[in-house]
Amino acid sequence: MATLPAPRRRSTTSVPGPYLEYLQARLLEAEAGLTAMSEKYERTKARFDRCYARRGITPDTDIINYINAKSMNPELKFWYAKVEHFQREVAAYGAVLTGLDAARRMLADAGYRVSDDPR
């Protein structure tokens, strides 16, 4: 006669507090970095727009040359890449914290608990 495997025990471990604090700190750092990089990008773009507006190149008057000039500007590319980096960090840390919170709430609710009995 075949023996049945022992029933699995439900894991009751929780996420360590220091790890949550680390994630929250990293999220705050990413948000601060995003704000700083967005401000730098906006200042750089405003300077770029003023410079090209003096030449008569604006999105309203000459969109093709404006887009070409904007795509060729290394400073704009640099700051925009920084903005995108911090956007990804904010999204990643926010998603982890949201997921951990959702899992904690689901496991705390008795209706979502998985029974130890496999049937």
C-alpha positions as CSV (number, residue, x, y, z in Angstrom):
1,M,0.0,0.0,0.0
2,A,1.3,3.4,-0.9
3,T,2.0,5.9,1.8
4,L,0.7,9.4,1.6
5,P,3.1,12.2,1.9
6,A,2.9,14.2,5.1
7,P,0.7,17.3,4.9
8,R,2.5,20.5,4.2
9,R,2.6,23.0,7.0
10,R,1.5,26.5,6.1
11,S,4.3,29.0,6.4
12,T,3.6,31.7,8.9
13,T,6.7,33.7,8.4
14,S,6.3,37.3,7.7
15,V,8.5,39.8,6.0
16,P,11.2,41.1,8.4
17,G,10.6,44.6,9.6
18,P,14.1,45.8,8.6
19,Y,13.5,44.7,5.1
20,L,10.3,46.7,4.9
21,E,12.1,49.7,6.3
22,Y,14.8,49.3,3.7
23,L,12.2,49.1,0.9
24,Q,10.4,52.2,2.2
25,A,13.7,54.1,2.5
26,R,14.6,53.2,-1.0
27,L,11.2,54.3,-2.3
28,L,11.6,57.6,-0.6
29,E,15.1,58.0,-2.1
30,A,13.8,57.1,-5.5
31,E,10.9,59.7,-5.2
32,A,13.4,62.4,-4.2
33,G,15.7,61.5,-7.1
34,L,12.8,61.5,-9.5
35,T,11.7,65.0,-8.3
36,A,15.3,66.3,-8.6
37,M,15.9,64.8,-12.0
38,S,12.5,66.0,-13.3
39,E,13.4,69.6,-12.2
40,K,16.8,69.4,-13.8
41,Y,15.2,68.1,-17.0
42,E,12.6,70.8,-17.1
43,R,15.2,73.5,-16.6
44,T,17.3,72.1,-19.3
45,K,14.4,71.8,-21.7
46,A,13.2,75.3,-20.9
47,R,16.7,76.6,-21.8
48,F,16.7,74.5,-25.0
49,D,13.3,75.8,-25.9
50,R,14.3,79.4,-25.4
51,C,17.5,79.0,-27.4
52,Y,15.6,77.4,-30.4
53,A,12.7,79.9,-30.1
54,R,15.2,82.7,-30.8
55,R,16.1,80.9,-34.0
56,G,12.4,80.6,-34.9
57,I,12.2,76.9,-34.3
58,T,9.3,75.9,-32.0
59,P,6.9,73.0,-32.0
60,D,4.2,75.3,-33.4
61,T,6.3,76.8,-36.2
62,D,8.7,74.0,-37.3
63,I,8.0,70.7,-35.5
64,I,10.3,68.7,-37.7
65,N,13.4,70.7,-37.0
66,Y,12.4,71.1,-33.4
67,I,12.1,67.3,-32.9
68,N,15.4,66.8,-34.8
69,A,17.2,69.3,-32.6
70,K,15.7,67.9,-29.5
71,S,16.8,64.4,-30.4
72,M,20.3,65.5,-31.1
73,N,20.8,67.4,-27.8
74,P,22.9,65.2,-25.5
75,E,22.1,67.1,-22.4
76,L,18.3,66.6,-22.8
77,K,18.9,62.9,-23.5
78,F,21.0,62.6,-20.3
79,W,18.5,64.2,-18.0
80,Y,15.6,62.4,-19.5
81,A,17.4,59.1,-19.1
82,K,17.9,60.0,-15.4
83,V,14.1,60.8,-15.1
84,E,13.3,57.4,-16.6
85,H,15.7,55.6,-14.3
86,F,14.0,57.0,-11.2
87,Q,10.6,56.4,-12.6
88,R,11.4,52.7,-12.9
89,E,12.8,52.7,-9.4
90,V,9.7,54.3,-7.9
91,A,7.5,51.9,-9.8
92,A,9.6,48.8,-8.7
93,Y,9.8,49.7,-5.0
94,G,6.1,50.8,-5.0
95,A,5.0,47.6,-6.6
96,V,7.0,45.5,-4.1
97,L,5.6,47.3,-1.1
98,T,2.0,47.1,-2.5
99,G,2.4,43.4,-3.2
100,L,3.7,42.7,0.2
101,D,0.9,44.7,1.8
102,A,-1.7,42.9,-0.3
103,A,-0.3,39.5,0.6
104,R,-0.2,40.4,4.3
105,R,-3.9,41.4,4.1
106,M,-4.9,38.3,2.2
107,L,-3.2,36.0,4.6
108,A,-4.6,37.8,7.6
109,D,-8.1,37.3,6.3
110,A,-9.4,33.9,7.3
111,G,-11.4,33.5,4.1
112,Y,-8.2,33.4,2.0
113,R,-6.3,30.9,4.1
114,V,-5.4,27.6,2.5
115,S,-6.4,24.6,4.5
116,D,-3.8,22.2,5.6
117,D,-6.1,19.4,4.5
118,P,-5.3,18.6,0.8
119,R,-9.0,17.6,0.2
